């Protein structure tokens, strides 16, 4: 019961997390769906949120971190605005998915260890089979599936997104000069 | 019987299947593959084109549909993903392939208004160059026995009424109203149905084991965690005919006396999750699932849970741990889940494809089910045919079909990397994914069944079939699978955790030219040790790809080790680029391209590569305009 005041205090900060926890009635058995819902909200699992979840479910933080690190879908670090996932299933692999991965990494300067670009615009990662093997090799850019992809087409897709981002940046810079200044 | 009413209200006053057959339908495949290629745009285009052409279009299935109406509907995956988006017109029996929204106006005018076929959108058989009008003359389809998959390409997966009109949920009704749990288990046992998820355990026996347990609470779990990279039949069934899975689960629930069911779907399949959830909600709304199933007073509820990305969760006990909110780690058996499973209660876990067969067995009887397939492996099995074949997609054939039939007749033959037919290109087929093994040319006439595959060191597994051409390095393929299982090992058993890591390191040695005469011996010994010393299926089967490639392609390993040569040129470290002195004109382009200054030579004189400095990047070969650089 000693943890109650802390939980209430944090509740203000973590309103959305509280809603999620409530939906699963704070049952430890719902840990995986709870983490999935939190990741859906934040795009990743912030450390302080995980500790908060552990307290609320009345389980040791090690249990929550254990689960969060076990499953490939949970990310403990924030991802870029655009997520590019390259399928590395067998069918894609034999149809040369690695050159696509290499081309994207070279284009964006990411690597196996450092998957997200410094400007937080792109994350390049591999995923286990997406089940679209008939279209191999496959990549997914922001949930849109592209089949029979080549390194050239993949790079062209990134070019497109970069051009859109550049337009957005100039548009917001002209619309909100004050905000830009205050940042500077 | 208030809850039996919805079934009759839809199918009571009309003969369901005949209505479905009479209405002219345009069916747009809305599986993951076709959606990725723009099937929804095609669908929208059809809606507006049909409307503006003056024909009457209906989107909702109605029992009183008249013959001059055209029903426009989406279907689940039709299996021929590579040729998508697919559009079929029934009952005309036309299948259009690679349909773009620009083509829709022509289809509406020619086919729907004018009863003509649009030739250019038909599938052309690459070997005979003949156009195929529909499924009957298309070798990809005509040589299959599509029992589980057929409805995936016909019914609207988002419309429960279609499923019901097509005779759906009648088997579940029969199971609840007319049959005892013993009778159901006996029928399934008699049919000889075996688990389609890999193990091949007799389904009826599994159910019986759970049925005899004395417990007020029991569970039925549908295993939709299709983790094998290269297999997607479960995805297709969940996306294309989710109600058949629910019906199979309901029959299982009745057979063992369970009142809670759970579908565990892989998170990589968002569309399957969405359609399963919708199907459950629809079945609840229609009163098929609920507190009083078919008026029997029995309650059955169903939940859908998304996995979180762990291959090992395909293993029964690991899946149970995952559902309980734990790390997905397997535990020793016995006790088997049928005795003590989810929350310690008797639980049966069946694969999606297994469950999709169940309602048909009750409808047609075990004898008809047994009439195809082999004695020990009755029925059909869906294989996901991918890799270097002309027609990739889902192939449902009776057990006992040969590899040759699948690869050459249904698959249309082996292709090169550019997708052109390569008559002598067949090298191997990897069956059963990371747990399976490879089959060679010698196995082309082997009838595919559980026992026959085991005898040659492979397994049916989930049914992934990856064809590989002569340009594929078998050591690299073994390494690919080993990397996968090593990454996915949960870490519980030392031999699986450390053994797969060492196997991977040994394979890396072979690929990088660091291996010696002992390496192959070590690979074999360690492989057998991992098989023996692991608890679950993942570890027990993890060395299979290495052991089977060693068995059938030992020569290729030896070339890597003793001759430091990869015959396919895929292993970069073993390449030894040389400049052909006769061809080389001494232009200097390669010198400029080389990032490590490994190339030297006078102008207009043949150049040389210094192997000490060369990093085998291939930049010189790309730069050379006359292909004078060889061996890379």
Interface residues (C-beta under 8 A of the other chain):
Chain A: X27 X28 X29 X30 X31 X32 X33 X35 X36 X66 X67 X70 X71 X72 X73 X74 X88 X89 X90 X91 X93 X94 X95 X96 X127 X128 X129 X130 X131 X132 X133 X134 X135 X136 X138 X143 X144 X145 X146 X147
Chain B: X32 X33 X35 X36 X37 X80 X81 X82 X84 X226 X227 X228 X229 X230 X231 X232 X235 X266 X267 X268 X269 X270 X305 X306 X307 X308 X309 X310 X311 X322 X323 X324 X325 X326 X327 X328 X384 X386 X387 X388 X392 X393 X394 X417 X430 X433 X434 X464 X466 X468 X472 X477 X480 X481 X484 X490
